[in-house]
Amino acid sequence: MLGTDVVGMSTAPEVIVVAYSGLKLLGILCITNYTTGFKEEINHEEVMEVTECVKGVLKAVFAELLLC
């Protein structure tokens, strides 16, 4: 085990570059599916379904962040 709860497939490279550049970073991720090993089949429809469910919440979070 790596000692993590989740892994973002496209987040790690960006975080490395930002940290190397000395910039600050806020990461907001939406976990849409389990990886292989926890579930037998992964499909795009599930990812889209979860994304639709959280879309309103994420819009509200981003709106609040931009107003601060």
All heavy atoms as TSV, in Angstrom:
chain	resi	resn	atom	element	x	y	z
A	1	MET	N	N	0.836	-1.190	0.000
A	1	MET	CA	C	0.000	0.000	0.000
A	1	MET	C	C	0.876	1.247	0.000
A	1	MET	O	O	1.930	1.288	0.591
A	1	MET	CB	C	-0.911	0.010	1.221
A	1	MET	CG	C	-1.934	-1.135	1.277
A	1	MET	SD	S	-3.044	-1.180	-0.124
A	1	MET	CE	C	-4.202	0.076	0.307
A	2	LEU	N	N	0.370	2.293	-0.620
A	2	LEU	CA	C	1.105	3.545	-0.710
A	2	LEU	C	C	0.800	4.496	0.446
A	2	LEU	O	O	1.430	5.528	0.574
A	2	LEU	CB	C	0.781	4.246	-2.029
A	2	LEU	CG	C	1.187	3.508	-3.298
A	2	LEU	CD1	C	0.664	4.248	-4.521
A	2	LEU	CD2	C	2.691	3.375	-3.381
A	3	GLY	N	N	-0.200	4.180	1.265
A	3	GLY	CA	C	-0.565	5.079	2.352
A	3	GLY	C	C	-1.512	6.167	1.909
A	3	GLY	O	O	-1.573	7.223	2.520
A	4	THR	N	N	-2.235	5.931	0.824
A	4	THR	CA	C	-3.190	6.919	0.326
A	4	THR	C	C	-4.579	6.310	0.273
A	4	THR	O	O	-4.743	5.096	0.280
A	4	THR	CB	C	-2.820	7.398	-1.085
A	4	THR	OG1	O	-2.870	6.265	-1.960
A	4	THR	CG2	C	-1.433	7.991	-1.129
A	5	ASP	N	N	-5.579	7.172	0.212
A	5	ASP	CA	C	-6.955	6.712	0.061
A	5	ASP	C	C	-7.381	6.702	-1.406
A	5	ASP	O	O	-8.169	5.880	-1.828
A	5	ASP	CB	C	-7.914	7.595	0.856
A	5	ASP	CG	C	-7.728	7.419	2.349
A	5	ASP	OD1	O	-7.452	6.286	2.782
A	5	ASP	OD2	O	-7.862	8.409	3.077
A	6	VAL	N	N	-6.888	7.660	-2.163
A	6	VAL	CA	C	-7.215	7.749	-3.583
A	6	VAL	C	C	-5.994	8.217	-4.359
A	6	VAL	O	O	-5.069	8.790	-3.810
A	6	VAL	CB	C	-8.376	8.736	-3.855
A	6	VAL	CG1	C	-9.661	8.272	-3.200
A	6	VAL	CG2	C	-8.021	10.127	-3.412
A	7	VAL	N	N	-6.030	7.990	-5.661
A	7	VAL	CA	C	-4.972	8.458	-6.546
A	7	VAL	C	C	-5.635	9.138	-7.731
A	7	VAL	O	O	-6.506	8.563	-8.370
A	7	VAL	CB	C	-4.098	7.287	-7.054
A	7	VAL	CG1	C	-3.086	7.776	-8.072
A	7	VAL	CG2	C	-3.422	6.597	-5.892
A	8	GLY	N	N	-5.244	10.373	-7.999
A	8	GLY	CA	C	-5.759	11.092	-9.160
A	8	GLY	C	C	-4.878	10.818	-10.360
A	8	GLY	O	O	-3.683	11.090	-10.330
A	9	MET	N	N	-5.463	10.266	-11.402
A	9	MET	CA	C	-4.670	9.890	-12.566
A	9	MET	C	C	-3.986	11.080	-13.232
A	9	MET	O	O	-2.872	10.967	-13.710
A	9	MET	CB	C	-5.557	9.190	-13.589
A	9	MET	CG	C	-6.005	7.815	-13.155
A	9	MET	SD	S	-7.159	7.062	-14.300
A	9	MET	CE	C	-6.269	7.112	-15.833
A	10	SER	N	N	-4.652	12.210	-13.278
A	10	SER	CA	C	-4.042	13.344	-13.964
A	10	SER	C	C	-3.660	14.460	-13.004
A	10	SER	O	O	-3.363	15.562	-13.428
A	10	SER	CB	C	-5.009	13.889	-15.019
A	10	SER	OG	O	-6.148	14.426	-14.391
A	11	THR	N	N	-3.651	14.196	-11.734
A	11	THR	CA	C	-3.348	15.238	-10.759
A	11	THR	C	C	-1.879	15.271	-10.368
A	11	THR	O	O	-1.302	16.348	-10.213
A	11	THR	CB	C	-4.209	15.047	-9.490
A	11	THR	OG1	O	-5.571	14.942	-9.883
A	11	THR	CG2	C	-4.055	16.209	-8.547
A	12	ALA	N	N	-1.262	14.145	-10.222
A	12	ALA	CA	C	0.122	14.079	-9.734
A	12	ALA	C	C	1.107	14.888	-10.573
A	12	ALA	O	O	1.895	15.655	-10.013
A	12	ALA	CB	C	0.569	12.630	-9.611
A	13	PRO	N	N	1.115	14.786	-11.898
A	13	PRO	CA	C	2.084	15.577	-12.673
A	13	PRO	C	C	1.921	17.083	-12.470
A	13	PRO	O	O	2.907	17.808	-12.354
A	13	PRO	CB	C	1.797	15.193	-14.126
A	13	PRO	CG	C	1.127	13.868	-14.042
A	13	PRO	CD	C	0.348	13.880	-12.759
A	14	GLU	N	N	0.678	17.547	-12.399
A	14	GLU	CA	C	0.432	18.970	-12.206
A	14	GLU	C	C	0.929	19.436	-10.841
A	14	GLU	O	O	1.519	20.504	-10.709
A	14	GLU	CB	C	-1.063	19.291	-12.346
A	14	GLU	CG	C	-1.590	19.163	-13.764
A	14	GLU	CD	C	-2.087	17.768	-14.097
A	14	GLU	OE1	O	-1.703	16.800	-13.397
A	14	GLU	OE2	O	-2.843	17.647	-15.072
A	15	VAL	N	N	0.689	18.634	-9.816
A	15	VAL	CA	C	1.128	18.985	-8.462
A	15	VAL	C	C	2.654	19.051	-8.397
A	15	VAL	O	O	3.220	19.954	-7.774
A	15	VAL	CB	C	0.578	17.979	-7.427
A	15	VAL	CG1	C	1.195	18.194	-6.068
A	15	VAL	CG2	C	-0.938	18.089	-7.362
A	16	ILE	N	N	3.318	18.136	-9.050
A	16	ILE	CA	C	4.782	18.131	-9.062
A	16	ILE	C	C	5.311	19.413	-9.704
A	16	ILE	O	O	6.214	20.067	-9.175
A	16	ILE	CB	C	5.316	16.875	-9.784
A	16	ILE	CG1	C	5.003	15.626	-8.959
A	16	ILE	CG2	C	6.811	17.000	-10.066
A	16	ILE	CD1	C	5.206	14.326	-9.698
A	17	VAL	N	N	4.740	19.796	-10.840
A	17	VAL	CA	C	5.193	21.005	-11.536
A	17	VAL	C	C	4.922	22.249	-10.695
A	17	VAL	O	O	5.773	23.134	-10.574
A	17	VAL	CB	C	4.518	21.130	-12.921
A	17	VAL	CG1	C	4.787	22.489	-13.552
A	17	VAL	CG2	C	4.993	20.010	-13.841
A	18	VAL	N	N	3.733	22.327	-10.092
A	18	VAL	CA	C	3.381	23.488	-9.272
A	18	VAL	C	C	4.308	23.583	-8.061
A	18	VAL	O	O	4.812	24.662	-7.735
A	18	VAL	CB	C	1.905	23.428	-8.834
A	18	VAL	CG1	C	1.595	24.462	-7.781
A	18	VAL	CG2	C	0.993	23.626	-10.040
A	19	ALA	N	N	4.557	22.471	-7.393
A	19	ALA	CA	C	5.447	22.470	-6.225
A	19	ALA	C	C	6.866	22.888	-6.629
A	19	ALA	O	O	7.500	23.686	-5.946
A	19	ALA	CB	C	5.466	21.095	-5.579
A	20	TYR	N	N	7.336	22.376	-7.739
A	20	TYR	CA	C	8.672	22.727	-8.226
A	20	TYR	C	C	8.766	24.216	-8.550
A	20	TYR	O	O	9.793	24.849	-8.353
A	20	TYR	CB	C	8.999	21.896	-9.472
A	20	TYR	CG	C	10.352	22.181	-10.054
A	20	TYR	CD1	C	11.497	21.643	-9.483
A	20	TYR	CD2	C	10.490	22.991	-11.177
A	20	TYR	CE1	C	12.756	21.912	-10.012
A	20	TYR	CE2	C	11.734	23.267	-11.713
A	20	TYR	CZ	C	12.866	22.728	-11.131
A	20	TYR	OH	O	14.106	22.990	-11.646
A	21	SER	N	N	7.655	24.786	-9.024
A	21	SER	CA	C	7.621	26.204	-9.390
A	21	SER	C	C	7.474	27.119	-8.179
A	21	SER	O	O	7.549	28.335	-8.319
A	21	SER	CB	C	6.459	26.460	-10.359
A	21	SER	OG	O	6.610	25.672	-11.517
A	22	GLY	N	N	7.207	26.541	-7.016
A	22	GLY	CA	C	7.047	27.346	-5.812
A	22	GLY	C	C	5.699	28.029	-5.706
A	22	GLY	O	O	5.531	28.967	-4.924
A	23	LEU	N	N	4.735	27.588	-6.473
A	23	LEU	CA	C	3.403	28.182	-6.447
A	23	LEU	C	C	2.514	27.481	-5.434
A	23	LEU	O	O	2.788	26.355	-5.020
A	23	LEU	CB	C	2.760	28.087	-7.840
A	23	LEU	CG	C	3.516	28.781	-8.973
A	23	LEU	CD1	C	2.891	28.415	-10.314
A	23	LEU	CD2	C	3.499	30.283	-8.764
A	24	LYS	N	N	1.421	28.134	-5.051
A	24	LYS	CA	C	0.439	27.512	-4.170
A	24	LYS	C	C	-0.589	26.794	-5.029
A	24	LYS	O	O	-0.836	27.168	-6.182
A	24	LYS	CB	C	-0.248	28.570	-3.310
A	24	LYS	CG	C	0.688	29.203	-2.313
A	24	LYS	CD	C	-0.038	30.197	-1.446
A	24	LYS	CE	C	0.925	30.797	-0.441
A	24	LYS	NZ	N	0.243	31.742	0.448
A	25	LEU	N	N	-1.191	25.766	-4.451
A	25	LEU	CA	C	-2.127	24.948	-5.211
A	25	LEU	C	C	-3.311	24.556	-4.343
A	25	LEU	O	O	-3.154	24.236	-3.160
A	25	LEU	CB	C	-1.418	23.669	-5.690
A	25	LEU	CG	C	-2.280	22.606	-6.346
A	25	LEU	CD1	C	-2.665	23.030	-7.753
A	25	LEU	CD2	C	-1.546	21.289	-6.372
A	26	LEU	N	N	-4.479	24.613	-4.918
A	26	LEU	CA	C	-5.682	24.071	-4.293
A	26	LEU	C	C	-6.219	23.012	-5.239
A	26	LEU	O	O	-6.514	23.293	-6.394
A	26	LEU	CB	C	-6.734	25.163	-4.080
A	26	LEU	CG	C	-8.126	24.672	-3.689
A	26	LEU	CD1	C	-8.076	23.995	-2.314
A	26	LEU	CD2	C	-9.113	25.802	-3.706
A	27	GLY	N	N	-6.303	21.786	-4.760
A	27	GLY	CA	C	-6.820	20.706	-5.593
A	27	GLY	C	C	-8.191	20.273	-5.116
A	27	GLY	O	O	-8.391	20.012	-3.932
A	28	ILE	N	N	-9.133	20.237	-6.026
A	28	ILE	CA	C	-10.479	19.740	-5.725
A	28	ILE	C	C	-10.741	18.609	-6.697
A	28	ILE	O	O	-10.755	18.805	-7.906
A	28	ILE	CB	C	-11.548	20.843	-5.885
A	28	ILE	CG1	C	-11.251	21.992	-4.921
A	28	ILE	CG2	C	-12.936	20.273	-5.665
A	28	ILE	CD1	C	-12.161	23.177	-5.077
A	29	LEU	N	N	-10.918	17.420	-6.151
A	29	LEU	CA	C	-11.099	16.234	-6.984
A	29	LEU	C	C	-12.461	15.615	-6.741
A	29	LEU	O	O	-12.997	15.671	-5.635
A	29	LEU	CB	C	-10.014	15.203	-6.663
A	29	LEU	CG	C	-8.577	15.695	-6.768
A	29	LEU	CD1	C	-7.627	14.640	-6.243
A	29	LEU	CD2	C	-8.240	16.066	-8.183
A	30	CYS	N	N	-12.990	15.002	-7.761
A	30	CYS	CA	C	-14.242	14.257	-7.657
A	30	CYS	C	C	-13.933	12.803	-7.990
A	30	CYS	O	O	-13.550	12.490	-9.112
A	30	CYS	CB	C	-15.273	14.819	-8.630
A	30	CYS	SG	S	-16.788	13.856	-8.696
A	31	ILE	N	N	-14.058	11.932	-7.017
A	31	ILE	CA	C	-13.791	10.512	-7.240
A	31	ILE	C	C	-15.033	9.904	-7.883
A	31	ILE	O	O	-16.104	9.859	-7.281
A	31	ILE	CB	C	-13.468	9.790	-5.910
A	31	ILE	CG1	C	-12.372	10.537	-5.131
A	31	ILE	CG2	C	-13.105	8.336	-6.169
A	31	ILE	CD1	C	-11.099	10.760	-5.904
A	32	THR	N	N	-14.899	9.433	-9.107
A	32	THR	CA	C	-16.063	8.972	-9.857
A	32	THR	C	C	-16.195	7.457	-9.946
A	32	THR	O	O	-17.252	6.963	-10.294
A	32	THR	CB	C	-16.034	9.527	-11.286
A	32	THR	OG1	O	-14.796	9.166	-11.903
A	32	THR	CG2	C	-16.180	11.039	-11.279
A	33	ASN	N	N	-15.122	6.713	-9.682
A	33	ASN	CA	C	-15.238	5.255	-9.751
A	33	ASN	C	C	-14.100	4.590	-8.981
A	33	ASN	O	O	-13.106	5.212	-8.663
A	33	ASN	CB	C	-15.262	4.766	-11.196
A	33	ASN	CG	C	-13.990	5.083	-11.945
A	33	ASN	OD1	O	-13.126	5.784	-11.460
A	33	ASN	ND2	N	-13.886	4.567	-13.156
A	34	TYR	N	N	-14.302	3.328	-8.681
A	34	TYR	CA	C	-13.262	2.529	-8.035
A	34	TYR	C	C	-12.304	2.006	-9.083
A	34	TYR	O	O	-12.650	1.851	-10.245
A	34	TYR	CB	C	-13.878	1.339	-7.301
A	34	TYR	CG	C	-14.644	1.708	-6.075
A	34	TYR	CD1	C	-16.023	1.668	-6.063
A	34	TYR	CD2	C	-13.976	2.092	-4.921
A	34	TYR	CE1	C	-16.729	2.010	-4.915
A	34	TYR	CE2	C	-14.672	2.432	-3.778
A	34	TYR	CZ	C	-16.051	2.385	-3.784
A	34	TYR	OH	O	-16.728	2.720	-2.660
A	35	THR	N	N	-11.107	1.693	-8.658
A	35	THR	CA	C	-10.130	1.133	-9.588
A	35	THR	C	C	-10.304	-0.376	-9.706
A	35	THR	O	O	-11.005	-0.996	-8.917
A	35	THR	CB	C	-8.703	1.421	-9.098
A	35	THR	OG1	O	-8.544	0.834	-7.813
A	35	THR	CG2	C	-8.422	2.892	-9.041
A	36	THR	N	N	-9.650	-0.928	-10.667
A	36	THR	CA	C	-9.660	-2.374	-10.833
A	36	THR	C	C	-9.119	-3.026	-9.568
A	36	THR	O	O	-8.145	-2.571	-8.999
A	36	THR	CB	C	-8.809	-2.770	-12.043
A	36	THR	OG1	O	-9.281	-2.062	-13.179
A	36	THR	CG2	C	-8.864	-4.251	-12.307
A	37	GLY	N	N	-9.748	-4.082	-9.153
A	37	GLY	CA	C	-9.358	-4.747	-7.914
A	37	GLY	C	C	-10.443	-4.605	-6.868
A	37	GLY	O	O	-10.643	-5.479	-6.046
A	38	PHE	N	N	-11.165	-3.485	-6.909
A	38	PHE	CA	C	-12.289	-3.291	-6.002
A	38	PHE	C	C	-13.593	-3.670	-6.692
A	38	PHE	O	O	-14.569	-4.011	-6.069
A	38	PHE	CB	C	-12.392	-1.826	-5.558
A	38	PHE	CG	C	-11.269	-1.419	-4.648
A	38	PHE	CD1	C	-10.260	-0.598	-5.106
A	38	PHE	CD2	C	-11.221	-1.866	-3.338
A	38	PHE	CE1	C	-9.224	-0.219	-4.278
A	38	PHE	CE2	C	-10.188	-1.495	-2.506
A	38	PHE	CZ	C	-9.192	-0.672	-2.977
A	39	LYS	N	N	-13.597	-3.567	-7.984
A	39	LYS	CA	C	-14.792	-3.799	-8.773
A	39	LYS	C	C	-14.374	-4.498	-10.060
A	39	LYS	O	O	-13.310	-4.205	-10.609
A	39	LYS	CB	C	-15.416	-2.432	-9.073
A	39	LYS	CG	C	-16.823	-2.468	-9.498
A	39	LYS	CD	C	-17.357	-1.053	-9.576
A	39	LYS	CE	C	-18.788	-1.127	-10.010
A	39	LYS	NZ	N	-19.330	0.170	-10.241
A	40	GLU	N	N	-15.201	-5.383	-10.557
A	40	GLU	CA	C	-14.802	-6.150	-11.736
A	40	GLU	C	C	-14.857	-5.335	-13.020
A	40	GLU	O	O	-14.034	-5.513	-13.895
A	40	GLU	CB	C	-15.672	-7.393	-11.869
A	40	GLU	CG	C	-15.342	-8.431	-10.806
A	40	GLU	CD	C	-16.084	-9.732	-11.024
A	40	GLU	OE1	O	-16.455	-10.021	-12.170
A	40	GLU	OE2	O	-16.287	-10.440	-10.043
A	41	GLU	N	N	-15.839	-4.455	-13.149
A	41	GLU	CA	C	-16.005	-3.729	-14.401
A	41	GLU	C	C	-16.082	-2.228	-14.145
A	41	GLU	O	O	-16.779	-1.771	-13.253
A	41	GLU	CB	C	-17.282	-4.188	-15.099
A	41	GLU	CG	C	-17.496	-3.560	-16.444
A	41	GLU	CD	C	-18.766	-4.062	-17.107
A	41	GLU	OE1	O	-19.008	-5.277	-17.077
A	41	GLU	OE2	O	-19.510	-3.225	-17.628
A	42	ILE	N	N	-15.367	-1.469	-14.936
A	42	ILE	CA	C	-15.408	-0.013	-14.868
A	42	ILE	C	C	-15.943	0.477	-16.206
A	42	ILE	O	O	-15.509	0.013	-17.260
A	42	ILE	CB	C	-13.993	0.562	-14.641
A	42	ILE	CG1	C	-13.425	0.055	-13.319
A	42	ILE	CG2	C	-14.016	2.085	-14.677
A	42	ILE	CD1	C	-11.972	0.409	-13.102
A	43	ASN	N	N	-16.913	1.407	-16.159
A	43	ASN	CA	C	-17.427	1.908	-17.425
A	43	ASN	C	C	-17.643	3.422	-17.391
A	43	ASN	O	O	-17.807	4.022	-16.337
A	43	ASN	CB	C	-18.708	1.176	-17.829
A	43	ASN	CG	C	-19.824	1.376	-16.832
A	43	ASN	OD1	O	-20.227	2.510	-16.567
A	43	ASN	ND2	N	-20.336	0.289	-16.277
A	44	HIS	N	N	-17.633	4.012	-18.549
A	44	HIS	CA	C	-17.737	5.464	-18.685
A	44	HIS	C	C	-19.098	5.982	-18.228
A	44	HIS	O	O	-19.193	7.091	-17.699
A	44	HIS	CB	C	-17.466	5.864	-20.130
A	44	HIS	CG	C	-17.429	7.338	-20.344
A	44	HIS	ND1	N	-16.437	8.130	-19.797
A	44	HIS	CD2	C	-18.252	8.164	-21.009
A	44	HIS	CE1	C	-16.666	9.383	-20.133
A	44	HIS	NE2	N	-17.746	9.438	-20.869
A	45	GLU	N	N	-20.137	5.197	-18.422
A	45	GLU	CA	C	-21.482	5.625	-18.025
A	45	GLU	C	C	-21.558	5.894	-16.521
A	45	GLU	O	O	-22.196	6.852	-16.085
A	45	GLU	CB	C	-22.529	4.580	-18.431
A	45	GLU	CG	C	-22.780	4.511	-19.925
A	45	GLU	CD	C	-21.677	3.772	-20.682
A	45	GLU	OE1	O	-20.973	2.923	-20.079
A	45	GLU	OE2	O	-21.497	4.068	-21.875
A	46	GLU	N	N	-20.902	5.050	-15.716
A	46	GLU	CA	C	-20.862	5.260	-14.264
A	46	GLU	C	C	-20.173	6.572	-13.916
A	46	GLU	O	O	-20.629	7.317	-13.055
A	46	GLU	CB	C	-20.090	4.128	-13.575
A	46	GLU	CG	C	-20.928	3.017	-13.070
A	46	GLU	CD	C	-20.066	1.990	-12.339
A	46	GLU	OE1	O	-18.919	2.298	-11.950
A	46	GLU	OE2	O	-20.558	0.872	-12.158
A	47	VAL	N	N	-19.082	6.841	-14.582
A	47	VAL	CA	C	-18.340	8.080	-14.344
A	47	VAL	C	C	-19.229	9.277	-14.653
A	47	VAL	O	O	-19.312	10.228	-13.873
A	47	VAL	CB	C	-17.049	8.119	-15.195
A	47	VAL	CG1	C	-16.376	9.478	-15.103
A	47	VAL	CG2	C	-16.102	7.012	-14.775
A	48	MET	N	N	-19.920	9.247	-15.767
A	48	MET	CA	C	-20.799	10.347	-16.155
A	48	MET	C	C	-21.972	10.497	-15.182
A	48	MET	O	O	-22.379	11.616	-14.860
A	48	MET	CB	C	-21.315	10.142	-17.585
A	48	MET	CG	C	-20.214	10.201	-18.628
A	48	MET	SD	S	-19.251	11.729	-18.580
A	48	MET	CE	C	-20.485	12.921	-19.010
A	49	GLU	N	N	-22.505	9.391	-14.681
A	49	GLU	CA	C	-23.609	9.425	-13.722
A	49	GLU	C	C	-23.189	10.114	-12.418
A	49	GLU	O	O	-23.899	10.976	-11.901
A	49	GLU	CB	C	-24.079	7.999	-13.438
A	49	GLU	CG	C	-25.281	7.912	-12.528
A	49	GLU	CD	C	-25.683	6.469	-12.286
A	49	GLU	OE1	O	-25.661	5.671	-13.242
A	49	GLU	OE2	O	-26.027	6.150	-11.134
A	50	VAL	N	N	-22.034	9.747	-11.903
A	50	VAL	CA	C	-21.534	10.361	-10.669
A	50	VAL	C	C	-21.262	11.844	-10.906
A	50	VAL	O	O	-21.590	12.693	-10.075
A	50	VAL	CB	C	-20.261	9.651	-10.163
A	50	VAL	CG1	C	-19.637	10.406	-9.005
A	50	VAL	CG2	C	-20.579	8.225	-9.759
A	51	THR	N	N	-20.681	12.165	-12.051
A	51	THR	CA	C	-20.382	13.555	-12.377
A	51	THR	C	C	-21.659	14.389	-12.401
A	51	THR	O	O	-21.692	15.507	-11.876
A	51	THR	CB	C	-19.659	13.642	-13.736
A	51	THR	OG1	O	-18.494	12.816	-13.684
A	51	THR	CG2	C	-19.264	15.058	-14.066
A	52	GLU	N	N	-22.719	13.873	-12.979
A	52	GLU	CA	C	-24.003	14.581	-12.997
A	52	GLU	C	C	-24.535	14.799	-11.589
A	52	GLU	O	O	-25.093	15.853	-11.282
A	52	GLU	CB	C	-25.038	13.814	-13.826
A	52	GLU	CG	C	-24.969	14.066	-15.302
A	52	GLU	CD	C	-25.212	15.526	-15.672
A	52	GLU	OE1	O	-26.180	16.137	-15.158
A	52	GLU	OE2	O	-24.428	16.054	-16.470
A	53	CYS	N	N	-24.364	13.806	-10.715
A	53	CYS	CA	C	-24.864	13.906	-9.336
A	53	CYS	C	C	-24.167	14.999	-8.537
A	53	CYS	O	O	-24.787	15.648	-7.702
A	53	CYS	CB	C	-24.697	12.571	-8.609
A	53	CYS	SG	S	-25.817	11.286	-9.170
A	54	VAL	N	N	-22.890	15.212	-8.773
A	54	VAL	CA	C	-22.132	16.177	-7.970
A	54	VAL	C	C	-21.947	17.526	-8.658
A	54	VAL	O	O	-21.391	18.450	-8.066
A	54	VAL	CB	C	-20.748	15.613	-7.566
A	54	VAL	CG1	C	-20.888	14.354	-6.742
A	54	VAL	CG2	C	-19.873	15.383	-8.775
A	55	LYS	N	N	-22.432	17.654	-9.880
A	55	LYS	CA	C	-22.220	18.873	-10.654
A	55	LYS	C	C	-22.700	20.124	-9.913
A	55	LYS	O	O	-21.983	21.126	-9.843
A	55	LYS	CB	C	-22.918	18.755	-12.008
A	55	LYS	CG	C	-22.731	19.958	-12.893
A	55	LYS	CD	C	-23.217	19.708	-14.308
A	55	LYS	CE	C	-24.646	19.297	-14.397
A	55	LYS	NZ	N	-25.124	19.173	-15.779
A	56	GLY	N	N	-23.879	20.079	-9.324
A	56	GLY	CA	C	-24.422	21.231	-8.615
A	56	GLY	C	C	-23.582	21.630	-7.417
A	56	GLY	O	O	-23.331	22.812	-7.174
A	57	VAL	N	N	-23.136	20.636	-6.675
A	57	VAL	CA	C	-22.299	20.905	-5.489
A	57	VAL	C	C	-20.973	21.529	-5.909
A	57	VAL	O	O	-20.511	22.504	-5.305
A	57	VAL	CB	C	-22.061	19.611	-4.684
A	57	VAL	CG1	C	-21.062	19.840	-3.575
A	57	VAL	CG2	C	-23.365	19.071	-4.142
A	58	LEU	N	N	-20.354	20.974	-6.949
A	58	LEU	CA	C	-19.071	21.518	-7.401
A	58	LEU	C	C	-19.213	22.941	-7.933
A	58	LEU	O	O	-18.356	23.792	-7.684
A	58	LEU	CB	C	-18.447	20.615	-8.463
A	58	LEU	CG	C	-17.918	19.281	-7.947
A	58	LEU	CD1	C	-17.419	18.412	-9.105
A	58	LEU	CD2	C	-16.816	19.480	-6.935
A	59	LYS	N	N	-20.306	23.215	-8.639
A	59	LYS	CA	C	-20.541	24.586	-9.117
A	59	LYS	C	C	-20.644	25.549	-7.942
A	59	LYS	O	O	-20.089	26.647	-7.982
A	59	LYS	CB	C	-21.817	24.645	-9.952
A	59	LYS	CG	C	-21.660	24.144	-11.353
A	59	LYS	CD	C	-22.963	24.327	-12.110
A	59	LYS	CE	C	-22.844	23.911	-13.549
A	59	LYS	NZ	N	-24.107	24.111	-14.284
A	60	ALA	N	N	-21.339	25.140	-6.895
A	60	ALA	CA	C	-21.492	25.988	-5.713
A	60	ALA	C	C	-20.149	26.213	-5.022
A	60	ALA	O	O	-19.846	27.335	-4.580
A	60	ALA	CB	C	-22.494	25.368	-4.738
A	61	VAL	N	N	-19.333	25.171	-4.925
A	61	VAL	CA	C	-18.014	25.304	-4.303
A	61	VAL	C	C	-17.149	26.276	-5.084
A	61	VAL	O	O	-16.533	27.189	-4.509
A	61	VAL	CB	C	-17.311	23.918	-4.199
A	61	VAL	CG1	C	-15.847	24.075	-3.837
A	61	VAL	CG2	C	-18.019	23.043	-3.190
A	62	PHE	N	N	-17.111	26.136	-6.397
A	62	PHE	CA	C	-16.297	27.032	-7.211
A	62	PHE	C	C	-16.808	28.464	-7.168
A	62	PHE	O	O	-16.032	29.410	-7.100
A	62	PHE	CB	C	-16.220	26.544	-8.660
A	62	PHE	CG	C	-15.353	25.342	-8.843
A	62	PHE	CD1	C	-15.869	24.162	-9.344
A	62	PHE	CD2	C	-14.010	25.370	-8.490
A	62	PHE	CE1	C	-15.064	23.048	-9.517
A	62	PHE	CE2	C	-13.191	24.263	-8.652
A	62	PHE	CZ	C	-13.730	23.104	-9.160
A	63	ALA	N	N	-18.119	28.641	-7.164
A	63	ALA	CA	C	-18.690	29.987	-7.079
A	63	ALA	C	C	-18.292	30.637	-5.749
A	63	ALA	O	O	-17.915	31.817	-5.708
A	63	ALA	CB	C	-20.206	29.929	-7.197
A	64	GLU	N	N	-18.351	29.872	-4.668
A	64	GLU	CA	C	-17.986	30.404	-3.346
A	64	GLU	C	C	-16.499	30.759	-3.305
A	64	GLU	O	O	-16.111	31.784	-2.754
A	64	GLU	CB	C	-18.317	29.362	-2.280
A	64	GLU	CG	C	-18.266	29.888	-0.871
A	64	GLU	CD	C	-19.350	30.919	-0.571
A	64	GLU	OE1	O	-20.440	30.825	-1.153
A	64	GLU	OE2	O	-19.075	31.802	0.257
A	65	LEU	N	N	-15.659	29.915	-3.890
A	65	LEU	CA	C	-14.223	30.198	-3.915
A	65	LEU	C	C	-13.911	31.465	-4.702
A	65	LEU	O	O	-13.053	32.255	-4.317
A	65	LEU	CB	C	-13.457	29.013	-4.518
A	65	LEU	CG	C	-13.298	27.792	-3.636
A	65	LEU	CD1	C	-12.721	26.639	-4.457
A	65	LEU	CD2	C	-12.415	28.094	-2.453
A	66	LEU	N	N	-14.612	31.663	-5.804
A	66	LEU	CA	C	-14.352	32.827	-6.634
A	66	LEU	C	C	-14.844	34.114	-6.000
A	66	LEU	O	O	-14.328	35.194	-6.282
A	66	LEU	CB	C	-14.996	32.638	-8.017
A	66	LEU	CG	C	-14.364	31.542	-8.878
A	66	LEU	CD1	C	-15.181	31.316	-10.136
A	66	LEU	CD2	C	-12.928	31.895	-9.233
A	67	LEU	N	N	-15.838	34.017	-5.135
A	67	LEU	CA	C	-16.374	35.207	-4.474
A	67	LEU	C	C	-15.541	35.626	-3.265
A	67	LEU	O	O	-15.683	36.744	-2.770
A	67	LEU	CB	C	-17.824	34.970	-4.050
A	67	LEU	CG	C	-18.817	34.816	-5.198
A	67	LEU	CD1	C	-20.207	34.475	-4.663
A	67	LEU	CD2	C	-18.876	36.091	-6.047
A	68	CYS	N	N	-14.691	34.746	-2.764
A	68	CYS	CA	C	-13.885	35.067	-1.592
A	68	CYS	C	C	-12.742	35.997	-1.903
A	68	CYS	O	O	-12.166	36.048	-2.869
A	68	CYS	CB	C	-13.322	33.782	-0.958
A	68	CYS	SG	S	-14.599	32.771	-0.223
